[in-house]
Amino acid sequence: MKNPWLSRPTSGPWLAVALVLPSLAFAQMPDAEATKVDYQLSYRSTFTGYEAYKEQSVQSWREANDKVGEIGGWRAYAKEMSQTAPASGKDQAAQGHDAHHGGKQ
């Protein structure tokens, strides 16, 4: 299928102008030296504060269980969490799981 627009005798020059015109815009741009800005670049590695892995001593599971038993078991940890008061009294009403779903408050 022939394109009738391209077969016209005046369309060739217009096509050439359309292709050359963008390059003329770049030719009119100022030199790079005139707009040169001196940036002070700095580099900081992500590994600057990296600490290598150090193997920790592992105690026996019996000693770990005995220590948890001395502390009071899981109930001691739950009691500790319930005793920590929120920063404002407003937040204290919404503490259950359903609070963030719009349930009882």
C-alpha positions in Angstrom: 0.0 0.0 0.0 1.5 3.3 -1.1 1.3 6.3 1.2 -0.3 9.1 -0.9 1.2 11.8 1.2 4.7 10.7 0.4 4.0 10.4 -3.3 3.2 14.1 -3.6 6.0 16.3 -5.1 6.0 18.8 -2.2 6.1 16.2 0.6 9.8 15.4 0.1 11.2 18.8 1.1 8.8 19.0 4.1 10.0 15.6 5.2 13.7 16.7 4.9 12.9 19.9 6.9 11.2 17.8 9.7 14.2 15.6 9.9 16.9 18.4 9.9 15.1 20.9 12.2 15.8 19.1 15.5 19.5 19.0 14.7 19.6 22.8 14.1 18.2 23.4 17.6 21.2 21.6 19.1 23.6 23.6 16.9 22.3 26.8 18.5 23.1 25.6 22.1 25.9 27.4 24.0 29.2 25.8 24.6 29.5 23.4 27.5 32.4 25.5 29.0 30.2 28.5 29.4 27.8 26.6 31.6 30.4 24.5 33.4 29.7 24.2 37.2 32.3 22.9 39.6 30.6 20.3 41.7 32.3 19.0 44.9 31.6 15.3 44.8 32.2 13.1 47.7 32.0 9.3 48.1 31.0 7.4 51.2 31.0 3.6 51.1 28.0 1.7 52.4 30.4 -0.6 54.1 32.0 2.1 56.2 30.4 1.1 59.5 30.2 -2.6 58.6 31.1 -5.0 61.5 32.0 -8.5 60.6 30.1 -11.4 62.0 31.3 -12.6 65.3 30.2 -16.0 66.5 28.4 -15.8 69.8 28.7 -18.4 72.5 25.7 -20.7 72.7 24.5 -22.0 76.0 22.7 -25.3 76.4 18.9 -25.3 75.9 18.4 -26.6 79.5 20.2 -23.5 80.9 18.2 -21.2 78.7 14.9 -22.8 79.7 15.9 -22.6 83.4 16.8 -18.9 83.1 13.4 -18.2 81.5 11.7 -20.1 84.3 13.6 -18.0 86.9 12.4 -14.8 85.2 8.8 -16.0 85.2 8.3 -17.6 81.8 6.2 -16.1 79.0 3.9 -14.5 81.5 6.6 -12.2 82.8 7.2 -11.0 79.2 3.5 -10.5 78.7 3.2 -8.6 82.0 6.1 -6.4 81.0 4.4 -5.5 77.7 1.1 -4.7 79.4 2.8 -2.4 82.0 4.5 -0.2 79.4 2.1 2.7 79.1 1.7 4.5 75.7 2.9 8.1 75.4 -0.7 9.5 75.5 -3.8 8.4 77.2 -5.7 8.6 73.8 -3.8 5.6 72.4 -4.5 3.5 75.5 -8.1 2.8 74.6 -7.2 1.1 71.3 -4.9 -1.7 72.2 -6.6 -4.8 71.0 -6.1 -6.4 67.6 -9.5 -5.2 66.5 -8.7 -1.6 67.4 -7.0 -0.9 64.1 -9.9 -2.5 62.2 -12.4 -0.1 63.7 -13.7 -2.5 66.2 -14.4 -2.0 69.9 -12.5 0.9 71.5 
